[in-house]
């Protein structure tokens, strides 16, 4: 929520990567701020990982 407030406060533009989480309190604000259709990343077991722990996978 703080990031969204900062973007709005400074009338900034940019790319923001957020989870698809419509039940979160910040979701409506994020959707009201978009300027084009969101790009949804495909589900993948290799989508999220830590460079220092490449064998530990964080599923989506």
C-alpha distance matrix in Angstrom:
0.0 3.8 5.5 5.2 6.2 8.7 10.0 10.6 12.1 14.4 15.1 14.9 15.8 15.7 15.3 12.1 13.0 11.0 12.8 14.4 12.8 13.4 13.4 9.8 8.2 5.5 8.9 10.7 8.5 8.7 12.3 13.1 12.2 14.5 17.9 19.8 20.2 18.0 20.1 20.1 21.4 24.3 24.4 26.1 27.0 27.0 23.6 21.8 23.9 24.1 26.7 28.3 28.7 29.5 31.3 28.3 26.6 23.2 23.7 21.5
3.8 0.0 3.8 5.4 5.0 6.1 8.6 9.8 10.2 12.2 13.9 13.5 15.1 15.2 15.4 12.7 14.2 13.0 15.3 17.4 16.3 17.1 17.2 13.5 11.8 9.3 12.5 14.0 11.3 11.3 15.0 15.4 13.8 16.1 19.1 21.4 22.3 20.1 22.0 22.4 23.3 26.5 26.7 28.1 28.8 28.3 24.9 22.9 24.6 24.3 26.5 27.9 28.8 29.8 31.9 29.1 27.8 24.6 25.6 23.7
5.5 3.8 0.0 3.8 5.4 5.1 6.2 8.6 9.7 10.7 11.9 10.7 11.8 11.5 11.7 9.2 11.1 10.8 13.8 16.1 15.8 16.9 17.8 14.3 13.3 10.0 12.3 14.0 11.1 9.9 13.6 14.2 11.9 13.7 16.4 18.6 19.6 17.3 19.1 19.8 20.7 24.1 24.7 26.0 27.0 26.2 22.7 21.0 22.7 22.6 24.5 26.3 27.3 28.0 30.4 27.9 26.4 23.4 24.3 22.3
5.2 5.4 3.8 0.0 3.8 5.4 5.1 6.1 8.5 10.1 10.2 9.8 10.7 11.2 11.6 9.2 11.5 10.8 13.7 15.2 14.8 15.0 16.2 13.1 11.6 8.0 10.0 10.9 7.6 6.8 10.5 10.6 8.5 10.8 13.7 16.1 17.3 15.5 17.9 18.9 20.4 23.9 24.7 26.5 27.9 27.4 23.8 22.6 24.8 25.1 27.1 29.2 30.0 30.4 32.6 30.0 28.2 25.0 25.4 22.9
6.2 5.0 5.4 3.8 0.0 3.8 5.5 5.1 5.9 8.6 9.6 10.3 12.3 13.6 14.7 12.8 15.2 14.4 17.2 18.6 17.8 17.7 18.4 15.1 12.8 9.8 12.4 12.7 9.1 9.7 13.1 12.3 10.5 13.5 16.0 18.9 20.4 19.0 21.6 22.6 24.2 27.7 28.4 30.2 31.5 31.0 27.3 25.9 27.9 27.9 29.9 31.7 32.6 33.3 35.6 33.0 31.3 28.1 28.7 26.4
8.7 6.1 5.1 5.4 3.8 0.0 3.8 5.4 5.0 6.1 8.2 8.1 10.7 11.9 13.6 12.3 15.1 15.2 18.4 20.3 20.0 20.4 21.4 18.0 16.2 12.9 15.3 15.9 12.3 12.0 15.4 14.7 12.1 14.6 16.6 19.5 21.3 19.9 22.0 23.4 24.6 28.2 29.2 30.6 31.8 30.8 27.2 25.7 27.4 27.0 28.6 30.4 31.7 32.5 35.0 32.7 31.3 28.4 29.3 27.2
10.0 8.6 6.2 5.1 5.5 3.8 0.0 3.8 5.5 5.4 5.7 5.0 7.1 8.7 10.6 10.0 13.3 13.9 17.4 19.0 19.3 19.6 21.1 18.2 16.7 13.1 14.5 14.8 11.3 10.3 13.3 12.5 9.3 11.4 13.0 15.9 18.1 16.9 19.1 21.0 22.5 26.1 27.5 29.1 30.7 29.7 26.0 24.9 26.9 26.9 28.3 30.6 31.9 32.1 34.8 32.6 30.9 28.1 28.7 26.3
10.6 9.8 8.6 6.1 5.1 5.4 3.8 0.0 3.8 5.5 4.9 6.6 8.8 11.3 13.3 12.7 15.9 15.9 19.1 20.1 20.0 19.6 21.0 18.2 16.1 12.8 14.3 13.6 9.9 10.1 12.6 10.8 8.1 11.1 12.7 16.1 18.4 17.8 20.6 22.5 24.5 28.1 29.5 31.4 33.2 32.4 28.7 27.8 30.0 30.2 31.8 34.1 35.2 35.4 37.9 35.6 33.7 30.7 31.0 28.4
12.1 10.2 9.7 8.5 5.9 5.0 5.5 3.8 0.0 3.8 5.6 7.8 11.1 13.6 16.0 15.5 18.7 18.8 22.0 23.3 23.0 22.7 23.7 20.7 18.3 15.2 17.3 16.7 12.9 13.5 16.3 14.4 11.9 14.9 16.3 19.7 22.1 21.5 24.1 26.0 27.7 31.4 32.6 34.4 35.9 35.0 31.3 30.1 32.0 31.8 33.3 35.2 36.6 37.2 39.7 37.5 35.9 32.9 33.6 31.2
14.4 12.2 10.7 10.1 8.6 6.1 5.4 5.5 3.8 0.0 3.8 5.2 8.9 11.7 14.7 14.9 18.4 19.3 22.8 24.4 24.6 24.6 26.0 23.0 21.0 17.7 19.4 19.1 15.3 15.1 17.7 16.0 12.9 15.2 15.8 19.2 22.0 21.4 23.7 25.9 27.4 31.2 32.8 34.3 35.8 34.6 30.9 29.9 31.6 31.3 32.3 34.4 36.1 36.5 39.3 37.4 35.9 33.2 34.0 31.7
15.1 13.9 11.9 10.2 9.6 8.2 5.7 4.9 5.6 3.8 0.0 3.8 6.8 10.2 13.3 14.0 17.7 18.7 22.1 23.2 23.7 23.4 25.2 22.7 20.8 17.4 18.3 17.6 14.0 13.6 15.5 13.6 10.3 12.4 12.5 16.1 19.1 19.0 21.6 24.0 25.9 29.7 31.6 33.4 35.3 34.1 30.4 29.8 31.9 31.9 33.0 35.5 36.9 37.0 39.7 37.8 36.0 33.3 33.7 31.1
14.9 13.5 10.7 9.8 10.3 8.1 5.0 6.6 7.8 5.2 3.8 0.0 3.8 6.8 10.1 11.2 15.0 16.6 20.3 21.8 22.7 22.9 25.0 22.4 21.1 17.4 18.2 18.1 14.7 13.3 15.4 14.3 10.6 11.8 11.9 14.9 17.8 17.3 19.3 21.9 23.4 27.2 29.1 30.6 32.5 31.1 27.4 26.8 28.8 28.8 29.7 32.2 33.8 33.7 36.6 34.9 33.2 30.7 31.2 28.8
15.8 15.1 11.8 10.7 12.3 10.7 7.1 8.8 11.1 8.9 6.8 3.8 0.0 3.8 7.2 9.2 12.9 14.9 18.6 19.9 21.4 21.7 24.3 22.0 21.3 17.5 17.5 17.6 14.7 12.5 14.0 13.5 9.7 9.6 9.2 11.8 14.7 14.2 16.1 18.9 20.4 24.2 26.4 28.0 30.1 28.7 25.0 24.9 27.1 27.4 28.2 31.1 32.5 32.0 34.9 33.4 31.3 29.0 29.3 26.7
15.7 15.2 11.5 11.2 13.6 11.9 8.7 11.3 13.6 11.7 10.2 6.8 3.8 0.0 3.8 6.5 10.0 12.7 16.3 18.0 19.9 20.8 23.5 21.3 21.2 17.4 17.1 18.0 15.5 12.6 14.2 14.7 11.1 10.1 10.1 11.6 13.8 12.6 13.7 16.4 17.4 21.2 23.4 24.7 26.8 25.2 21.5 21.4 23.6 24.0 24.7 27.7 29.1 28.4 31.3 30.0 28.0 25.8 26.2 23.8
15.3 15.4 11.7 11.6 14.7 13.6 10.6 13.3 16.0 14.7 13.3 10.1 7.2 3.8 0.0 3.8 6.6 9.7 13.2 15.0 17.3 18.6 21.4 19.5 20.0 16.4 15.7 17.1 15.2 11.8 13.2 14.6 11.5 9.8 10.5 10.9 12.1 10.1 10.6 13.0 13.7 17.5 19.7 21.0 23.1 21.6 17.9 18.0 20.4 21.2 22.1 25.2 26.2 25.4 28.1 26.8 24.6 22.4 22.6 20.2
12.1 12.7 9.2 9.2 12.8 12.3 10.0 12.7 15.5 14.9 14.0 11.2 9.2 6.5 3.8 0.0 3.8 6.3 10.0 12.1 14.0 15.6 18.2 16.0 16.7 13.2 12.7 14.7 13.0 9.5 11.5 13.5 10.8 9.6 11.6 12.2 12.7 9.9 10.6 12.0 12.8 16.5 18.1 19.5 21.3 20.2 16.4 16.0 18.6 19.4 20.9 23.8 24.5 24.0 26.5 24.7 22.4 19.9 20.2 17.7
13.0 14.2 11.1 11.5 15.2 15.1 13.3 15.9 18.7 18.4 17.7 15.0 12.9 10.0 6.6 3.8 0.0 3.8 7.0 9.6 11.9 14.2 16.7 14.9 16.5 13.4 12.5 15.2 14.3 10.7 12.4 15.2 13.2 11.7 14.0 13.7 13.1 9.6 9.4 9.7 9.8 13.3 14.5 15.9 17.6 16.6 12.8 12.5 15.3 16.7 18.4 21.4 21.7 21.0 23.2 21.3 18.9 16.3 16.4 13.9
11.0 13.0 10.8 10.8 14.4 15.2 13.9 15.9 18.8 19.3 18.7 16.6 14.9 12.7 9.7 6.3 3.8 0.0 3.8 6.6 8.2 10.7 13.0 11.2 13.1 10.4 9.3 12.5 12.3 9.0 10.8 13.9 12.8 11.8 14.9 14.7 13.6 10.1 10.5 9.9 10.5 13.5 14.0 15.8 17.4 17.2 13.5 12.9 15.9 17.5 19.9 22.5 22.3 21.9 23.6 21.2 18.7 15.5 15.3 12.5
12.8 15.3 13.8 13.7 17.2 18.4 17.4 19.1 22.0 22.8 22.1 20.3 18.6 16.3 13.2 10.0 7.0 3.8 0.0 3.8 5.6 8.8 11.0 10.0 12.8 11.1 9.5 13.0 13.7 10.9 12.0 15.6 15.2 14.2 17.3 16.6 14.8 11.2 11.3 9.3 9.7 11.9 11.6 13.7 15.1 15.7 12.3 11.9 15.2 17.3 20.1 22.6 21.7 21.2 22.3 19.7 16.8 13.4 12.6 9.5
14.4 17.4 16.1 15.2 18.6 20.3 19.0 20.1 23.3 24.4 23.2 21.8 19.9 18.0 15.0 12.1 9.6 6.6 3.8 0.0 3.8 6.2 9.1 9.4 12.4 11.2 8.5 11.5 13.2 10.7 10.7 14.4 14.9 13.7 16.8 15.7 13.3 10.2 10.7 8.3 9.8 11.5 11.4 14.3 16.2 17.4 14.2 14.5 18.1 20.5 23.4 25.9 24.8 23.9 24.8 22.2 19.0 15.6 13.9 10.3
12.8 16.3 15.8 14.8 17.8 20.0 19.3 20.0 23.0 24.6 23.7 22.7 21.4 19.9 17.3 14.0 11.9 8.2 5.6 3.8 0.0 3.8 5.6 5.9 9.3 9.1 6.8 10.1 12.2 10.6 11.0 14.5 15.5 15.1 18.6 18.1 16.0 13.2 14.2 12.1 13.5 15.0 14.3 17.0 18.4 19.8 16.9 16.5 19.8 21.9 25.1 27.2 26.0 25.6 26.3 23.3 20.4 16.7 15.2 12.0
13.4 17.1 16.9 15.0 17.7 20.4 19.6 19.6 22.7 24.6 23.4 22.9 21.7 20.8 18.6 15.6 14.2 10.7 8.8 6.2 3.8 0.0 3.8 5.5 8.1 8.4 5.4 7.6 10.5 9.8 9.3 12.5 14.3 14.3 17.8 17.5 15.4 13.4 15.2 13.5 15.7 17.3 17.0 20.0 21.7 23.3 20.3 20.2 23.5 25.7 28.8 30.9 29.8 29.4 30.0 27.1 24.1 20.4 18.7 15.4
13.4 17.2 17.8 16.2 18.4 21.4 21.1 21.0 23.7 26.0 25.2 25.0 24.3 23.5 21.4 18.2 16.7 13.0 11.0 9.1 5.6 3.8 0.0 3.8 6.6 8.6 7.0 9.0 11.9 12.1 12.2 14.8 16.8 17.4 21.0 21.1 19.2 17.1 18.9 17.0 18.8 20.1 19.2 22.1 23.2 25.0 22.2 21.7 24.7 26.6 30.0 31.7 30.5 30.5 30.8 27.6 24.9 21.1 19.6 16.7
9.8 13.5 14.3 13.1 15.1 18.0 18.2 18.2 20.7 23.0 22.7 22.4 22.0 21.3 19.5 16.0 14.9 11.2 10.0 9.4 5.9 5.5 3.8 0.0 3.8 5.5 5.4 8.3 10.0 10.2 11.6 13.9 15.3 16.3 20.1 20.7 19.3 17.0 18.9 17.4 19.0 20.8 20.0 22.5 23.4 24.8 21.8 20.7 23.5 25.0 28.2 29.9 29.0 29.3 30.0 26.8 24.3 20.5 19.7 17.0
8.2 11.8 13.3 11.6 12.8 16.2 16.7 16.1 18.3 21.0 20.8 21.1 21.3 21.2 20.0 16.7 16.5 13.1 12.8 12.4 9.3 8.1 6.6 3.8 0.0 3.8 5.6 7.1 8.1 9.6 11.3 12.7 14.2 16.0 19.8 21.0 20.3 18.4 20.7 19.8 21.7 23.9 23.4 25.9 26.9 28.0 24.9 23.7 26.3 27.4 30.6 32.2 31.6 32.1 33.1 29.8 27.6 23.8 23.2 20.5
5.5 9.3 10.0 8.0 9.8 12.9 13.1 12.8 15.2 17.7 17.4 17.4 17.5 17.4 16.4 13.2 13.4 10.4 11.1 11.2 9.1 8.4 8.6 5.5 3.8 0.0 3.8 5.8 5.4 6.2 8.8 10.2 10.9 12.8 16.6 18.0 17.6 15.7 18.2 17.8 19.7 22.3 22.3 24.7 26.0 26.6 23.2 22.1 24.8 25.8 28.7 30.6 30.3 30.7 32.0 29.0 26.7 23.0 22.6 19.9
8.9 12.5 12.3 10.0 12.4 15.3 14.5 14.3 17.3 19.4 18.3 18.2 17.5 17.1 15.7 12.7 12.5 9.3 9.5 8.5 6.8 5.4 7.0 5.4 5.6 3.8 0.0 3.8 5.4 5.1 6.2 8.6 10.0 11.0 14.8 15.6 14.6 12.8 15.4 14.8 17.1 19.6 19.9 22.6 24.3 25.1 21.7 21.2 24.3 25.9 28.7 30.9 30.4 30.3 31.5 28.6 26.0 22.3 21.4 18.2
10.7 14.0 14.0 10.9 12.7 15.9 14.8 13.6 16.7 19.1 17.6 18.1 17.6 18.0 17.1 14.7 15.2 12.5 13.0 11.5 10.1 7.6 9.0 8.3 7.1 5.8 3.8 0.0 3.8 5.4 5.1 6.1 8.7 10.3 13.8 15.0 14.5 13.6 16.8 16.8 19.6 22.1 22.7 25.7 27.7 28.5 25.0 24.8 28.0 29.5 32.2 34.5 34.1 34.0 35.2 32.4 29.7 26.1 24.9 21.6
8.5 11.3 11.1 7.6 9.1 12.3 11.3 9.9 12.9 15.3 14.0 14.7 14.7 15.5 15.2 13.0 14.3 12.3 13.7 13.2 12.2 10.5 11.9 10.0 8.1 5.4 5.4 3.8 0.0 3.8 5.5 5.1 6.3 9.0 12.5 14.5 14.9 14.0 17.2 17.8 20.5 23.4 24.3 26.9 28.8 29.2 25.6 25.0 28.0 29.1 31.6 33.9 33.9 33.9 35.5 32.8 30.3 26.8 26.1 23.0
8.7 11.3 9.9 6.8 9.7 12.0 10.3 10.1 13.5 15.1 13.6 13.3 12.5 12.6 11.8 9.5 10.7 9.0 10.9 10.7 10.6 9.8 12.1 10.2 9.6 6.2 5.1 5.4 3.8 0.0 3.8 5.5 5.2 6.6 10.3 11.9 12.1 10.7 13.7 14.4 16.9 20.1 21.1 23.7 25.7 25.9 22.2 21.9 24.9 26.2 28.5 31.0 31.1 30.8 32.6 30.0 27.4 24.1 23.4 20.3
12.3 15.0 13.6 10.5 13.1 15.4 13.3 12.6 16.3 17.7 15.5 15.4 14.0 14.2 13.2 11.5 12.4 10.8 12.0 10.7 11.0 9.3 12.2 11.6 11.3 8.8 6.2 5.1 5.5 3.8 0.0 3.8 5.4 5.5 9.0 9.9 9.6 9.1 12.5 13.4 16.5 19.4 20.8 23.8 26.2 26.6 22.9 23.2 26.5 28.2 30.5 33.3 33.1 32.5 34.0 31.6 28.7 25.4 24.2 20.8
13.1 15.4 14.2 10.6 12.3 14.7 12.5 10.8 14.4 16.0 13.6 14.3 13.5 14.7 14.6 13.5 15.2 13.9 15.6 14.4 14.5 12.5 14.8 13.9 12.7 10.2 8.6 6.1 5.1 5.5 3.8 0.0 3.8 5.8 8.5 10.6 11.4 11.8 15.4 16.8 20.0 23.0 24.5 27.5 29.9 30.1 26.5 26.6 29.8 31.3 33.5 36.1 36.2 35.7 37.4 35.1 32.3 28.9 27.9 24.5
12.2 13.8 11.9 8.5 10.5 12.1 9.3 8.1 11.9 12.9 10.3 10.6 9.7 11.1 11.5 10.8 13.2 12.8 15.2 14.9 15.5 14.3 16.8 15.3 14.2 10.9 10.0 8.7 6.3 5.2 5.4 3.8 0.0 3.8 6.5 9.3 11.0 11.0 14.5 16.4 19.2 22.6 24.4 27.0 29.3 29.1 25.3 25.4 28.4 29.6 31.4 34.2 34.6 34.1 36.2 34.0 31.4 28.2 27.6 24.4
14.5 16.1 13.7 10.8 13.5 14.6 11.4 11.1 14.9 15.2 12.4 11.8 9.6 10.1 9.8 9.6 11.7 11.8 14.2 13.7 15.1 14.3 17.4 16.3 16.0 12.8 11.0 10.3 9.0 6.6 5.5 5.8 3.8 0.0 3.8 5.7 7.4 7.6 11.1 13.4 16.4 19.7 21.9 24.5 27.2 26.9 23.2 23.7 26.9 28.4 30.1 33.1 33.4 32.5 34.6 32.6 29.8 26.9 26.0 22.7
17.9 19.1 16.4 13.7 16.0 16.6 13.0 12.7 16.3 15.8 12.5 11.9 9.2 10.1 10.5 11.6 14.0 14.9 17.3 16.8 18.6 17.8 21.0 20.1 19.8 16.6 14.8 13.8 12.5 10.3 9.0 8.5 6.5 3.8 0.0 3.8 7.1 8.7 11.8 14.9 17.8 21.1 23.8 26.3 29.2 28.7 25.0 25.8 28.9 30.4 31.8 35.0 35.5 34.4 36.6 35.0 32.1 29.5 28.6 25.3
19.8 21.4 18.6 16.1 18.9 19.5 15.9 16.1 19.7 19.2 16.1 14.9 11.8 11.6 10.9 12.2 13.7 14.7 16.6 15.7 18.1 17.5 21.1 20.7 21.0 18.0 15.6 15.0 14.5 11.9 9.9 10.6 9.3 5.7 3.8 0.0 3.8 6.3 9.0 12.3 15.3 18.4 21.3 23.9 27.1 26.7 23.1 24.5 27.8 29.6 30.9 34.3 34.5 33.1 35.1 33.7 30.7 28.2 27.0 23.6
20.2 22.3 19.6 17.3 20.4 21.3 18.1 18.4 22.1 22.0 19.1 17.8 14.7 13.8 12.1 12.7 13.1 13.6 14.8 13.3 16.0 15.4 19.2 19.3 20.3 17.6 14.6 14.5 14.9 12.1 9.6 11.4 11.0 7.4 7.1 3.8 0.0 3.8 6.6 9.3 12.7 15.4 18.3 21.2 24.5 24.4 21.0 22.7 26.2 28.4 30.0 33.3 33.2 31.5 33.3 31.8 28.5 26.0 24.4 20.9
18.0 20.1 17.3 15.5 19.0 19.9 16.9 17.8 21.5 21.4 19.0 17.3 14.2 12.6 10.1 9.9 9.6 10.1 11.2 10.2 13.2 13.4 17.1 17.0 18.4 15.7 12.8 13.6 14.0 10.7 9.1 11.8 11.0 7.6 8.7 6.3 3.8 0.0 3.8 6.2 9.5 12.6 15.2 18.0 21.1 21.0 17.4 18.9 22.4 24.7 26.4 29.7 29.4 27.9 29.6 28.0 24.8 22.3 20.8 17.4
20.1 22.0 19.1 17.9 21.6 22.0 19.1 20.6 24.1 23.7 21.6 19.3 16.1 13.7 10.6 10.6 9.4 10.5 11.3 10.7 14.2 15.2 18.9 18.9 20.7 18.2 15.4 16.8 17.2 13.7 12.5 15.4 14.5 11.1 11.8 9.0 6.6 3.8 0.0 3.8 6.4 9.5 12.5 15.0 18.3 17.9 14.6 16.6 20.1 22.6 24.0 27.5 27.1 25.2 26.9 25.7 22.4 20.3 18.7 15.5
20.1 22.4 19.8 18.9 22.6 23.4 21.0 22.5 26.0 25.9 24.0 21.9 18.9 16.4 13.0 12.0 9.7 9.9 9.3 8.3 12.1 13.5 17.0 17.4 19.8 17.8 14.8 16.8 17.8 14.4 13.4 16.8 16.4 13.4 14.9 12.3 9.3 6.2 3.8 0.0 3.8 6.4 9.1 11.9 15.2 15.5 12.3 14.4 18.1 21.0 22.8 26.1 25.3 23.4 24.6 23.2 19.7 17.4 15.5 12.1
21.4 23.3 20.7 20.4 24.2 24.6 22.5 24.5 27.7 27.4 25.9 23.4 20.4 17.4 13.7 12.8 9.8 10.5 9.7 9.8 13.5 15.7 18.8 19.0 21.7 19.7 17.1 19.6 20.5 16.9 16.5 20.0 19.2 16.4 17.8 15.3 12.7 9.5 6.4 3.8 0.0 3.8 6.5 8.7 11.9 11.8 8.7 11.3 14.8 17.9 19.5 22.9 22.0 19.8 21.1 19.9 16.5 14.6 12.9 10.0
24.3 26.5 24.1 23.9 27.7 28.2 26.1 28.1 31.4 31.2 29.7 27.2 24.2 21.2 17.5 16.5 13.3 13.5 11.9 11.5 15.0 17.3 20.1 20.8 23.9 22.3 19.6 22.1 23.4 20.1 19.4 23.0 22.6 19.7 21.1 18.4 15.4 12.6 9.5 6.4 3.8 0.0 3.8 6.2 9.9 10.5 8.4 11.6 15.0 18.5 20.2 23.4 21.9 19.5 20.1 19.2 15.5 14.1 11.6 9.1
24.4 26.7 24.7 24.7 28.4 29.2 27.5 29.5 32.6 32.8 31.6 29.1 26.4 23.4 19.7 18.1 14.5 14.0 11.6 11.4 14.3 17.0 19.2 20.0 23.4 22.3 19.9 22.7 24.3 21.1 20.8 24.5 24.4 21.9 23.8 21.3 18.3 15.2 12.5 9.1 6.5 3.8 0.0 3.8 7.0 8.8 7.4 10.1 13.5 17.1 19.3 22.1 20.1 17.9 17.9 16.6 12.9 11.3 8.3 6.0
26.1 28.1 26.0 26.5 30.2 30.6 29.1 31.4 34.4 34.3 33.4 30.6 28.0 24.7 21.0 19.5 15.9 15.8 13.7 14.3 17.0 20.0 22.1 22.5 25.9 24.7 22.6 25.7 26.9 23.7 23.8 27.5 27.0 24.5 26.3 23.9 21.2 18.0 15.0 11.9 8.7 6.2 3.8 0.0 3.8 5.3 5.2 8.3 11.0 14.7 16.6 19.3 17.2 14.6 14.5 13.7 10.0 9.4 7.0 6.5
27.0 28.8 27.0 27.9 31.5 31.8 30.7 33.2 35.9 35.8 35.3 32.5 30.1 26.8 23.1 21.3 17.6 17.4 15.1 16.2 18.4 21.7 23.2 23.4 26.9 26.0 24.3 27.7 28.8 25.7 26.2 29.9 29.3 27.2 29.2 27.1 24.5 21.1 18.3 15.2 11.9 9.9 7.0 3.8 0.0 3.8 5.7 7.3 9.0 12.7 14.8 17.0 14.4 11.9 11.3 10.3 6.7 6.8 5.0 6.6
27.0 28.3 26.2 27.4 31.0 30.8 29.7 32.4 35.0 34.6 34.1 31.1 28.7 25.2 21.6 20.2 16.6 17.2 15.7 17.4 19.8 23.3 25.0 24.8 28.0 26.6 25.1 28.5 29.2 25.9 26.6 30.1 29.1 26.9 28.7 26.7 24.4 21.0 17.9 15.5 11.8 10.5 8.8 5.3 3.8 0.0 3.8 5.7 6.7 10.4 11.8 14.4 12.3 9.4 9.7 9.5 6.5 7.5 7.4 8.8
23.6 24.9 22.7 23.8 27.3 27.2 26.0 28.7 31.3 30.9 30.4 27.4 25.0 21.5 17.9 16.4 12.8 13.5 12.3 14.2 16.9 20.3 22.2 21.8 24.9 23.2 21.7 25.0 25.6 22.2 22.9 26.5 25.3 23.2 25.0 23.1 21.0 17.4 14.6 12.3 8.7 8.4 7.4 5.2 5.7 3.8 0.0 3.8 6.7 10.2 12.0 15.0 13.6 11.2 12.4 11.5 8.3 7.6 7.4 7.4
21.8 22.9 21.0 22.6 25.9 25.7 24.9 27.8 30.1 29.9 29.8 26.8 24.9 21.4 18.0 16.0 12.5 12.9 11.9 14.5 16.5 20.2 21.7 20.7 23.7 22.1 21.2 24.8 25.0 21.9 23.2 26.6 25.4 23.7 25.8 24.5 22.7 18.9 16.6 14.4 11.3 11.6 10.1 8.3 7.3 5.7 3.8 0.0 3.8 7.1 9.7 12.3 10.9 9.5 10.9 9.2 6.6 5.4 6.9 7.7
23.9 24.6 22.7 24.8 27.9 27.4 26.9 30.0 32.0 31.6 31.9 28.8 27.1 23.6 20.4 18.6 15.3 15.9 15.2 18.1 19.8 23.5 24.7 23.5 26.3 24.8 24.3 28.0 28.0 24.9 26.5 29.8 28.4 26.9 28.9 27.8 26.2 22.4 20.1 18.1 14.8 15.0 13.5 11.0 9.0 6.7 6.7 3.8 0.0 3.8 6.4 8.7 7.2 6.0 7.9 6.6 5.4 6.0 8.9 10.8
24.1 24.3 22.6 25.1 27.9 27.0 26.9 30.2 31.8 31.3 31.9 28.8 27.4 24.0 21.2 19.4 16.7 17.5 17.3 20.5 21.9 25.7 26.6 25.0 27.4 25.8 25.9 29.5 29.1 26.2 28.2 31.3 29.6 28.4 30.4 29.6 28.4 24.7 22.6 21.0 17.9 18.5 17.1 14.7 12.7 10.4 10.2 7.1 3.8 0.0 3.8 5.4 5.1 5.7 8.5 7.3 8.0 8.7 12.2 14.1
26.7 26.5 24.5 27.1 29.9 28.6 28.3 31.8 33.3 32.3 33.0 29.7 28.2 24.7 22.1 20.9 18.4 19.9 20.1 23.4 25.1 28.8 30.0 28.2 30.6 28.7 28.7 32.2 31.6 28.5 30.5 33.5 31.4 30.1 31.8 30.9 30.0 26.4 24.0 22.8 19.5 20.2 19.3 16.6 14.8 11.8 12.0 9.7 6.4 3.8 0.0 3.8 5.4 5.4 9.1 9.4 10.6 12.1 15.2 17.1
28.3 27.9 26.3 29.2 31.7 30.4 30.6 34.1 35.2 34.4 35.5 32.2 31.1 27.7 25.2 23.8 21.4 22.5 22.6 25.9 27.2 30.9 31.7 29.9 32.2 30.6 30.9 34.5 33.9 31.0 33.3 36.1 34.2 33.1 35.0 34.3 33.3 29.7 27.5 26.1 22.9 23.4 22.1 19.3 17.0 14.4 15.0 12.3 8.7 5.4 3.8 0.0 3.8 6.1 8.9 9.3 11.6 13.4 16.9 19.3
28.7 28.8 27.3 30.0 32.6 31.7 31.9 35.2 36.6 36.1 36.9 33.8 32.5 29.1 26.2 24.5 21.7 22.3 21.7 24.8 26.0 29.8 30.5 29.0 31.6 30.3 30.4 34.1 33.9 31.1 33.1 36.2 34.6 33.4 35.5 34.5 33.2 29.4 27.1 25.3 22.0 21.9 20.1 17.2 14.4 12.3 13.6 10.9 7.2 5.1 5.4 3.8 0.0 3.8 5.5 5.6 8.5 10.7 14.2 17.0
29.5 29.8 28.0 30.4 33.3 32.5 32.1 35.4 37.2 36.5 37.0 33.7 32.0 28.4 25.4 24.0 21.0 21.9 21.2 23.9 25.6 29.4 30.5 29.3 32.1 30.7 30.3 34.0 33.9 30.8 32.5 35.7 34.1 32.5 34.4 33.1 31.5 27.9 25.2 23.4 19.8 19.5 17.9 14.6 11.9 9.4 11.2 9.5 6.0 5.7 5.4 6.1 3.8 0.0 3.8 5.5 7.2 10.1 13.0 15.7
31.3 31.9 30.4 32.6 35.6 35.0 34.8 37.9 39.7 39.3 39.7 36.6 34.9 31.3 28.1 26.5 23.2 23.6 22.3 24.8 26.3 30.0 30.8 30.0 33.1 32.0 31.5 35.2 35.5 32.6 34.0 37.4 36.2 34.6 36.6 35.1 33.3 29.6 26.9 24.6 21.1 20.1 17.9 14.5 11.3 9.7 12.4 10.9 7.9 8.5 9.1 8.9 5.5 3.8 0.0 3.8 6.1 9.7 12.2 15.6
28.3 29.1 27.9 30.0 33.0 32.7 32.6 35.6 37.5 37.4 37.8 34.9 33.4 30.0 26.8 24.7 21.3 21.2 19.7 22.2 23.3 27.1 27.6 26.8 29.8 29.0 28.6 32.4 32.8 30.0 31.6 35.1 34.0 32.6 35.0 33.7 31.8 28.0 25.7 23.2 19.9 19.2 16.6 13.7 10.3 9.5 11.5 9.2 6.6 7.3 9.4 9.3 5.6 5.5 3.8 0.0 3.8 6.8 9.8 13.2
26.6 27.8 26.4 28.2 31.3 31.3 30.9 33.7 35.9 35.9 36.0 33.2 31.3 28.0 24.6 22.4 18.9 18.7 16.8 19.0 20.4 24.1 24.9 24.3 27.6 26.7 26.0 29.7 30.3 27.4 28.7 32.3 31.4 29.8 32.1 30.7 28.5 24.8 22.4 19.7 16.5 15.5 12.9 10.0 6.7 6.5 8.3 6.6 5.4 8.0 10.6 11.6 8.5 7.2 6.1 3.8 0.0 3.8 6.2 9.6
23.2 24.6 23.4 25.0 28.1 28.4 28.1 30.7 32.9 33.2 33.3 30.7 29.0 25.8 22.4 19.9 16.3 15.5 13.4 15.6 16.7 20.4 21.1 20.5 23.8 23.0 22.3 26.1 26.8 24.1 25.4 28.9 28.2 26.9 29.5 28.2 26.0 22.3 20.3 17.4 14.6 14.1 11.3 9.4 6.8 7.5 7.6 5.4 6.0 8.7 12.1 13.4 10.7 10.1 9.7 6.8 3.8 0.0 3.8 6.7
23.7 25.6 24.3 25.4 28.7 29.3 28.7 31.0 33.6 34.0 33.7 31.2 29.3 26.2 22.6 20.2 16.4 15.3 12.6 13.9 15.2 18.7 19.6 19.7 23.2 22.6 21.4 24.9 26.1 23.4 24.2 27.9 27.6 26.0 28.6 27.0 24.4 20.8 18.7 15.5 12.9 11.6 8.3 7.0 5.0 7.4 7.4 6.9 8.9 12.2 15.2 16.9 14.2 13.0 12.2 9.8 6.2 3.8 0.0 3.8
21.5 23.7 22.3 22.9 26.4 27.2 26.3 28.4 31.2 31.7 31.1 28.8 26.7 23.8 20.2 17.7 13.9 12.5 9.5 10.3 12.0 15.4 16.7 17.0 20.5 19.9 18.2 21.6 23.0 20.3 20.8 24.5 24.4 22.7 25.3 23.6 20.9 17.4 15.5 12.1 10.0 9.1 6.0 6.5 6.6 8.8 7.4 7.7 10.8 14.1 17.1 19.3 17.0 15.7 15.6 13.2 9.6 6.7 3.8 0.0
